[in-house]
Amino acid sequence: MALGSILFRIVRIPKLRVRLWKLAYEIFPKLLPDANWWFMNYGYEPSDAERKEFGTLDESQFQWRSRAMYHYLTARSSPAGKDLLEVGSGRGGGLRHVASTMAPKSATGLDFARSAIDFCHRSHKGIPVTYLEGDSMNMPFEDLSFDLVLNVESCHAYLDQAKFIAEVRRVLRPGGRLYLVDVRSLENWVLLRQWILDEGFTVEEDADVTANVIAALELDEPEKREIIKKRVPFWLRAVFMEFAGSIGSQLHERLKNGEIQYRRMVAAKAA
Ligand SMILES: C[S@@+](CC[C@H](N)C(=O)[O-])C[C@H]1O[C@@H](n2cnc3c(N)ncnc32)[C@H](O)[C@@H]1O
């Protein structure tokens, strides 16, 4: 059986999935210690209309499409002057981009991978962002601490996503909003939407952005392939190609055939 199929079977067993992600997210920062490797999402190719509405990025920058995933999500949330939390902040580049360009009042990143938080402390010194180790399902924050919660390609990996949504509601102030992008089957999107509604949120946007992500994967393929070839030991390359969503990987195939969708959701807590 191909490696991709085996990984996809494992990720359907919740407890194994959580262990696999935890292991992967602890190991990745160690294998790729490069200070300029700030993102771990699949990337986002913005439309011309989005470029016009939310501005353009420097497209010569390393991983610019992963930065675009943050830019075109967060720019919609008018973050200036707001207390912002990102859950699953990874290598911290997304919050760094937002804090440096969108003037939030404060920016806090939470991630359960100690090695990712250590990476952020080493690589984003002097940037007004606080990076903390902690679990999305039991967040180390007082009630009503934030105006905005970002969640970028992370909550598919949580064992109890309903608990995560309850935590988001707890830490958000009245009128606060959750901005989320992620990938999963349509069936699992329906479940997530229901958990969001069950917590009393109003879903303000639920958009299929699969085409933007497929375009980013395909446009970034040559660069990613080259980096993996150079940096990853040969026995781990197939795993990395899967995680990177390379052309021909299960992720790429399933996005293309509609088995899984990449979506953006915006949910508002009652004012
Ligand atoms: C695909 S990475 C995305 C990282 C970052 N958002 C980005 O786009 O570059 C998913 C992140 O979610 C984090 N994560 C997974 N499960 C978590 C949990 N239960 N609590 C907090 N963070 C978690 C992982 O450690 C990882 O850094």
The ligand as an SDF file (V2000), in Angstrom:
LIG
                    3D

 27 29  0  0  0  0  0  0  0  0999 V2000
   -0.0540   22.5720   10.0100 C   0  0  0  0  0  0  0  0  0  0  0  0
    0.6340   23.3690   11.4170 S   0  0  0  0  0  0  0  0  0  0  0  0
    0.1830   25.0330   11.0570 C   0  0  0  0  0  0  0  0  0  0  0  0
    1.0270   26.0080   11.8250 C   0  0  0  0  0  0  0  0  0  0  0  0
    0.7400   27.4620   11.5180 C   0  0  0  0  0  0  0  0  0  0  0  0
   -0.6430   27.7840   11.8190 N   0  0  0  0  0  0  0  0  0  0  0  0
    1.0460   27.7830   10.0770 C   0  0  0  0  0  0  0  0  0  0  0  0
    0.1070   27.9640    9.2940 O   0  0  0  0  0  0  0  0  0  0  0  0
    2.2150   27.8360    9.7220 O   0  0  0  0  0  0  0  0  0  0  0  0
   -0.4950   22.9710   12.7550 C   0  0  0  0  0  0  0  0  0  0  0  0
   -0.0430   23.4710   14.1220 C   0  0  0  0  0  0  0  0  0  0  0  0
   -1.0480   23.1670   15.1000 O   0  0  0  0  0  0  0  0  0  0  0  0
   -0.4010   22.7720   16.3000 C   0  0  0  0  0  0  0  0  0  0  0  0
   -1.3160   21.9610   17.1000 N   0  0  0  0  0  0  0  0  0  0  0  0
   -1.8240   20.7380   16.7940 C   0  0  0  0  0  0  0  0  0  0  0  0
   -2.5990   20.2830   17.7970 N   0  0  0  0  0  0  0  0  0  0  0  0
   -2.5990   21.2460   18.7590 C   0  0  0  0  0  0  0  0  0  0  0  0
   -3.2410   21.3810   20.0270 C   0  0  0  0  0  0  0  0  0  0  0  0
   -4.0210   20.4070   20.5220 N   0  0  0  0  0  0  0  0  0  0  0  0
   -3.0380   22.5200   20.7290 N   0  0  0  0  0  0  0  0  0  0  0  0
   -2.2430   23.5050   20.2450 C   0  0  0  0  0  0  0  0  0  0  0  0
   -1.5990   23.4320   19.0490 N   0  0  0  0  0  0  0  0  0  0  0  0
   -1.7890   22.3230   18.3210 C   0  0  0  0  0  0  0  0  0  0  0  0
    0.8130   21.9890   15.8250 C   0  0  0  0  0  0  0  0  0  0  0  0
    1.8150   21.8670   16.8150 O   0  0  0  0  0  0  0  0  0  0  0  0
    1.2520   22.8220   14.6230 C   0  0  0  0  0  0  0  0  0  0  0  0
    2.1820   23.8130   14.9880 O   0  0  0  0  0  0  0  0  0  0  0  0
  1  2  1  0
  2  3  1  0
  2 10  1  0
  3  4  1  0
  4  5  1  0
  5  6  1  0
  5  7  1  0
  7  8  2  0
  7  9  1  0
 10 11  1  0
 11 12  1  0
 11 26  1  0
 12 13  1  0
 13 14  1  0
 13 24  1  0
 14 15  1  0
 14 23  1  0
 15 16  2  0
 16 17  1  0
 17 18  1  0
 17 23  2  0
 18 19  1  0
 18 20  2  0
 20 21  1  0
 21 22  2  0
 22 23  1  0
 24 25  1  0
 24 26  1  0
 26 27  1  0
M  CHG  2   2   1   9  -1
M  END
$$$$
